Amino acid sequence: MKNAEDYNEVQKLIYSMLTENTGTHFLDSGFSNGRMWQRNQNKTIEDFYNEDEERYEFDERYKELERSVSVFHFLTNNHEIDEICEGFNKLNTSPENWDCDKNVYGVSKEAWKHLQLSALSLGSEVEILHTFNTYNYDSDLSQVLQGSHLEIDGEFYTLIQIHGGADVRGGYTDAKLLKKGYYMDECQIHEYLQEYNYDLSDELDFNYIYNSETNELYKGKELEQIKSTILETI
């Protein structure tokens, strides 16, 4: 069992985002406790750390194989926190003014100004390379992400929000800034784990397929039957 001090700063930050209260509304579809942030608050950081990076489940009702990529592992794999990130994240926690008037989401005027001044001190500027919401395209991620890829003085950063609500139009965390680590790619987050896999048969290990209803691994004759069904559909 790992102690709290055994987790790095990025892991602690992502865990805090996954469990951040992103609000409720009586008209949304989360009912009393069905929102992602509410479900995540029942988990420890160790629970997220120990979960599979990616998971395959078979839906027997619809005869479909589904892949789920852990947002925790996806975001903690190739990120670090430097002084620019620390300053930005501190200012962008529950700010009073969210509108920084730039093509980024969930960023206050104060935090964006800090980012610009940090870049200026390095003789550079903040370049917004790409702004995205994973809900708008094919994604296997366990939760929706919204954010931007940035470049400052030749270094790449990820400005990220995690959707913790019920309806995707709202319920996002405060935006946090992370610096990309040794794997430097201007628009890719994880070094090898793709957000979406178009051909599941490429890397599928049939010994690790879960029943989507029982949450148990298929074994023996049942596994062989499911394997045959899957091969007919992919």
Disulfide bonds with the S-S distance in Angstrom:
none
